[in-house]
């Protein structure tokens, strides 16, 4: 399972475009890939020509003085617009062929829904590592703690083996917010069936969250390390991608219907907006999400479980248990929370 931060999705798109360009133009050798951008430096294999920069799909997404000539390669519609507007710089604008469009469309869907196959296709190319380097999230990039609130009954009964560290990616249909993740393709088929979502929060002293999700402060809140979560999610046996990031809160609903039936960048951007946007009244949750995307999920169950390590267990101010017991009868002491004597806040 590959993992991307929400902000890296566009960079992932450019990575796909670069691979297609290099595959279709084997006469060019990759000299330098500029990470997290749509720009790379290439040169003819014969080395009789001067190196030049390639900017794909749009103007360069990075600023700076390019030492070599820069050519911007557009698909047909943007190319026509640019040529109409261009004057002195028309010589730097180039058109991507129809064969680029066809292969890019196929590889884009494959890179999101069948990434194992996509990366296997790139194994024979010497530039593969340079193109994908530094794109995917590693456990060393994050040092955040995330939390899950649980009812006293769930913990006392160890339902779904939560005390053993089991978490689940859920189908959006089971969410308590009926507005959450509402989105369909243009033909009205539910896009949700391609996705499963894990909802956590970076806050363990949230009074409202204890009331909503931890049985009126009688339950528990488990702490997980982001690095461990990432490593365990990578081990999930589904060929797909996991996108992670903070939820955005808004008073305006994101678009509900995709503009086409094809799995394109427009559609994935549309779904990410739907999956990572909630009504502003939920903003106290400060929710952090992991969203699985895979064509294997169409016929899978509602939940996709995996196991991570519980670092700490906090018990609500109405709790009386004092520990969490796993399925092997190993007990972890719970850390009790107390009401502050002056402020509306919880203390350890």
N, C-alpha and C positions, 0 to 999 in steps of 0.2 A: 504494500500500500504506500503510495507516494503522498507526501504532505506538502501543501503550499499555504503560505499566509494569504489572506484575502487580497492584500495589496500586491501580491506577486502574480496574480492571474493574468494581467496584461503582459507582464514579462514572459510568462509561459506561452502566451499567444505569439510573441515575437520569436521565441525560441523555435516554435513550430515553423514559422515562416522562414527562418534562417535555414533550417534543415531542408525544407523543400527547395529553396533557392540553390543551395549547394548541391543537392542531388541532381537538379535539372541542369546545372552548369558545372559539370565536372572539370571544365577547362580552367576554373578558378580555384586557387588554393587559399584557404583561410590563413591569414597572417595574425589577425587579432580579433577576438570577440570582445565587445564592450558589454559587460554584464548589465542585466536589468535595463536593456535598451533594445531598440530595433536596428542598431548600427553594428557593422563589422567591417574590417579591413581585409580586402582580398587582392590577389594578384594572379595574372595568367600563369599557368603551370610552366610555360616556356620561359618566364621571367624576362621576356623581351619588352614587356609593357610596364608602364609605371603603375604601382599599386594604387588602388582607389577605394574609397569608403562607399558602402552600400547602406542605404536607409530604406527599410521595407515598409510598405503599406501607407506610410505617412512621412512627414518631415521628421528629422532626427529628434528623438525624445531626450537626448542629452545635450547639454550646452558645451561649448568649447570651440577652440580654433582647430579645425581639422587640417593637418599638415598636408594631406593629399586631397585630390579632387573628390568631391562628394556627389554621388548620383542617388536621386530619390526615385525608387521604383514603386509605382502605383498600380492598383488594379484598374480595370477599364473605366468605370464611372468616375472615380477620383482623378484619374489621369486626364480624362476629357475636361474636367473642370479646371484642373491646374494648367493645362495647355491653353485654355481659353483666357485665363487670367495672366499667364506668364508673358513676359516681354524679354528682357535681357537675359534671364536665367533659364530660358526654355531648353537650352542644351543640357542642363543638369537633370532634366525630368525624363524618366524612361517608363515604358509600359511593360507590365508583367504579362506574360503570354497566357492564353487560355489554358494551356497545360499546367501552368502554375496554379490557376484558380481551381482546376479539377483535383489536382493532387493535394493542395492545401485544404480544400474542403474535406477530403477523405481522411487526411492525416490529423486534422483538427479534432474530428469526432473520435478517431482512434486514440489520440493522445489523452483524451479525457475519460472515455468510457472503456478503453482497452489498452492502457498504457504499457502493459507487459509486451504486447505484440508490437506496439509502436517502437519501444526501445530496442527490441530484438532486431527490428529492421535497420536500426542505425549501427549495429555492432560492427559492421564491416568498414565503417568510415572513420578515418584517422582523426577527424575533427569532432567526433561525438563528445568527448569529455570536455573540450574547450567550450562547446556550445551550452552544455547543461551545467557546467561547474558553478557552484555557489547559488544555484536557483532554488533547490529544495531545502526545506527546513530541517535542521539537525538539532539534536537535544542540547548541544552546546550553545545554541543561539538564544535560548530562553532560560530564565531563572525565576519564573513566576509560580505562585501557589494558586491552585484552584480548588473550589469547594462544591460539595453536593449536600443539600439539606434532605433529611430523611425523617419519617415519622417514627415514633417510639415503637409502634407495632411492627413496622418493617424491620427495624433493627432487632427487636426482641425475638422475632420469629426467623430472623436471617433470611427474609424473603429474597428470592433471586440471588442468593449468596452475596448480598451486598457487603456483609461483614468480612467476606473473603476478598474484597476489592473489586467485585464485578460491577461494571458499568455497562450501559446499553445505548447504542445509537437507535433512535426511535423513528418510525414513520410519522410524518407531521399530522396524520389523521388522529393520533392519540393525544395531541397537545390540548391543554386546557383553554387555549386562546383560539377561537374559531377563525380569527383573521390571520393567524400565523401561517406563513408559507403557502398562501393561496396563489397558485399559478398554473396555467395550462398552456399547451401548445396552441398554435393558431387553429388546429382542427379540433380543439376542445378536449384532447386527450390529456390526462393529468400528468404534468411533468414531475410531480412529487414522487411517483413510483420509481424514479431513478435515484432517489436520495434517502439518506437516513441521517438524523441529527442528534448530537450529544450536546446537552445544555448544562453549563456550569457557571460559576461566578467567582470573582476574586475576593469576595467579601464574606466573612464568616460571623460578623457581629451585626448583621442587618436585622433590625427588630421585626420588620414586616415579613422578611423571608422566613424567620423563625415561626412567625404566626401562620403563614400560608402553607409552608411545606414541611414544617417540623412539629406538627400537631400542637399548635399553641404553646411553643417553647418546652414541650415535654420530650421532644425527640432529640436528634443528633445532627451534627454537621461534620462530614468527613473531609479531611485535607489531603490533596494529591499534589504531587510535584509535576509541573508542566513537562519537564524533560522526560520523566518516566512515562507520562501519558503518551507523548509522541513516540517513544520507543515501542510501547505496547500496541499502539494503533498501527504502526508500520507492520506489525506481525499478523494483523488481521488477514485472513486468507480470502481476500476479495480483490480481484484485479480492477483497481480503480484509483481515484484520487480523493484525498481528504483536504478540504479547505478549512482553515481555522482563522478566527478573528473575532473582534468585538461586535456586538449587536448595536446598530444605530437606532435611535428612538426618534419618532416623527409623528406629527399630527396628521400627515397626509399619507395615504396608503400608496405603496409602490404599485406599479402596473401589474395587472392580474393576468394579462394574456400576451404571450410571445408574438412577435410580428411574423413568424414563419413556422413551418413544421420541421425545419432542418436544425440540426445541432450545430449552431454557429456561435461566434464570439458574442453576437448580439443576444442570442438566447441564453448563453451561460452568464452573461452580465446581468441579464434580466432576472434569472433565477437567483443569483447571488444577492441581488438587491432585495428580492422577496424573502430569501432565507435569513438575511442579516438585518432586516428592518422590522421593528415592532412599534406599536402604538406608544406614544410618549408617556402614558400613564404607567407603563411598566419600567420606566427608566431607573427606578430605585433598585431593580434587580442587578444592574450592571452586568448583564449576561455576556458570557464568552461561549462561542459555539465552535464545534467541529462538525463539518458537513461532509458525509461520504457521498461520492458520485460514482456510480458504476452501473453498467448495463446488466450486471449479474443480479442486481437487486430487484428487478422486475418480478421475479418469481420466488423471492426469499420471504421470510417471515417479517412480522412487524418490527421485531427487535434484532439487532446485531450486537451480541454481548462480547466483551473482552475483559481481561483482568489487569488491574494495576495495583500498586501498593498504597495502602492507606497509611499516611505519615502520622496523622493525629486524628483523634475523635473528640469533638467538643459536644458537651451536653447542655441542653437548654436550662433556663432558670427554674423551670417547673419539673425538671428531671430528678430522678431519685436512684437511678441504676448504678452509676459509678464505673461502668466498664462496657466494653463491646466484646462479644464472644463469637469467634468464627466457627466454621463447621467442624474443626478439629478440637473444639473446646479450649482453644487458646484465647486468653482474655487480654485485651488491650485496655488499660485504664483510660477513662474518659476525663477530659478536662472540663470542669464545671464553669459555667458563666454566671455572673451575678449582675443584678441591677445596680447601676451607679446611684449613689445617695443624693446627688444633686442634678445631674444631667440625664436626658433621655438617651442613654447609651448602655451597652453591655460591656462588662469587664471580666477578665480572667481572674 
